[in-house]
């Protein structure tokens, strides 16, 4: 039996407004399992990012609940579309920061940060300032900063959305390789259906606002996965099926 990391039950979120409240989410039910990679796709403004912020403890839902395994909060990390690097810290300092906040010594924190710099392919950029990095490199730093915490639950909010198509593809493959090595449970919001099918074990499709999960689709491809998978007919058929679900909902 698979270990449950998080169980989301009847979750709703309404933000206060002059018109009596803006309902972002309605009756969300979703279970996340250990070592599973789940992607969320759906129309813009349907509450996908709101769900991630609830799971990250940034927002408190107005309805329903999130229950974590063993009744305890897992070690969580979140990566946003913007890298949110601290400009007065260099690359290795930015990555080491979460460990130092948790009480790690300077030497240990920098050592672990250095290991992740190598894993995300940023060798030689340890002491560069964020303003000197490309968008893709900044996102690698942000992902390394999340993974250095060894999270049980990694939340990714459209982390490659601001990147050009080529860099986005490269970053997706880097994330895939990293996940297949370290296997945190991942919940990722993306607007790229191709990206979702390549990365995920399961894809959840959101409705228009207020967001509800209207479909869940198990991705039928074995791991490890290679970029060549994207050219196979079966892959394109799954992409088409998911696209049809979103288009039908958006009409």
N, C-alpha and C positions, 0 to 999 in steps of 0.2 A: 504494500500500500504506500502511495506517495505521501510524503510529509507536506502538510499544509503550512505555508508561510503566512498567508493573510487571507481572511475570509471577509468579504464585503457584502453586507446584507441590507437590502432596502434603503440604500444610501440616497439621500437627497440634499441639495444645497440651494438655498434661496438667499440672495444678497439684498440688503435693505435698499429701497429706492423710494422716490416721491410717489411712484405709482402703485405702491403697495408691495413691492418686492420683485426682484428679478430672479426667476427660477432657472438655475444653471443645470442642475442634475435632478433626475427623478427616478427613484426605484432602481438604483444600480445594484446588481448582484453579480459578483465575480469572485472566484477562488484562484489564488496564486499558489503554485506548488514549488517545492524546493528544486533548484537548478533549472527552472523553466524560464523560457524567454517568451514573453507575451507582448504583442504590439497592439496598439489602439489606433484605428483609423476612423475617419468620418468627416462630416461637413465642418467647415470653420465655425467657431463660436458655439460648438455643441457641448462644451464643458469638459473636454478631455484633459486639459491642463489643470482645471479645477480638481479633478479626481486625483491627479498626481500630488497636488499640494495638500490635499486632505491626508493622503497616505504618508506624506513627508512631515505631517504634524504642523504645517504652516497654517492650515485652515481647519476649523472645527465644523463638521457637518451639522445641518439643521434637522436632519432626519436620518434614521438608521444608524448603523455602527460598523466599525472596522475591528475585527478581532484577530490578534496575532497569535502565532504558535505558542503554546504553553502559557498563554496569558501574559506574555512579556513582549515589550517592544523590541523588534529586531534592530540590529545595527543597519541603519539606512543611510543612503547618500543620494543626492539628486544633482543632475546636470541639466542646466537650462539651455535655451537656444543661444543666449549670450553667455560667453565663457565666464564673465564676472570675476576675472582675475584682479588681484590687488596690484595696482600699478607701481606701488613703491616696493614691491617684492619681486625678486627675479624668479625664474622658472622653478628652481629647486626649492626655494622658500615658499612659493605658492603651494606646491604639492605637499610639502612637509607640514604646512600650517594645521590641518585637522588633527594630526598626530600630536603636535605640541599643545593644542587646545585640550586634548584628552590626557595630557600629563606626560607624554614621552619626552625623554631628554633630547637635547639638541643633536647630539651625535647619532642617536638611534633614529630620530625623525629624518635627518638628512640622508642617512644610509638607506632607509626604506624608500625615500623619495628618489634617490639615485637609481635604485633598482627599477622603479616604474618609469623613469625617464628612458631607460634602455628598452623596456618592454613596449613603449609606445613610439619608439623610433626617434627620440629627440636627443640622441647622443650629441654632445658638442654644444648644446643650447642651454646647459644647466644654469648659466649665469646671465642669460639674456633677459632684458626687460620685456614685459608684455607688449609694449608699443612697437617693439622691433619684430614681432612675430606676425606671420600670415594668419588669416582666419582659421585655416585648418590646423595650424600648429597650436593656436590658442585653445582650440577645442580638444586637442590631444592632451594639453596640460590640464584642462578641466576634467577630462575623463580620468587621467592619472590621479588627480587630486581626490576624485571620488573613490577610485579602486584601491588607493593606498590604505583606505580605512577598512579594507576587506569586508565590504558590506554583505549582509545576507540578502538585502533587498536594494537593488539599484534602480532608481527612477530617472528616466531620460525623457525630457520634455523637448521634442523636436531639436535634438542637439546639433543636427547638421543643416538645419533649415536655412541658415544664412550663407551657406557655402555654395560655390559654383558646382556644376554637375560632376565634373571630373574629381574634384576634391571630395565631394560628398560620397561618390562611389568608393574612393580610396579609404575614407574614414569608416564607411560601413563595413568594409572588409577587415579593417584593423579591429573594429569592435567585435566582429564575428570571431576572429582569431583569438582575441583576448577572452571572450566569453567561453569559447570552447576549451580554453586552458584552465580557467579559474571558476567557472560555473556559478556566479551569483544568480539569484532569481532576479529577472529583469522585467520591468514594465516600461514600455517605451511608446510615446506618442510620436507618430509620424504622419506626414501627408503623402508619402511616397508608398504606393501599393507594392511596387517592385521591391523596395527596401524591406517592407514588412514581410513579404513572402520569403525573401532570401534569409532573413535573420530569425524569424519567429518559429516557435513550436505551435503557437496558437494565435489567431488574430481575432480581436473583438471589434465589431463594427458599431459605431455610435449613430444614433438618430440625430435629427435636428434638435436644437434647443427646445425644451429642456432635455439634455442628453440622457438617453437610455441605451442599453446594449440590446440591439435588435437581432444581431447574428453573432455566433462564434464559429470559427472555422479552424479545425485542426489542419496544420500544414503537413502534407504527406511525404516530405522528402527526408531521407536519412541524413545523419551527420557523420563526419564533417561535410560541409558544403563548400563548393568552389564557385567562383564567379561565372564559370561556364554554364552553371545550372540555369542562369537567366536566359539562355538561348534555347533551352529545351521546350518542346511543345507542351509537355505537361505543366511546366512552370508557367508558361504564358496562359494556359487554360485556367490555372488558379488565379492569376492576376485578373483575367477577364471576369471571372466569377465574382471576385471581391469588388471590382469596379462596378459591376452591374448592381450589387447590393447597395453601394453608395449612391449611384445615379438614381435608382428607383426610390430611395429614401428622400433624395433631394428634390424630386419633382413635386 
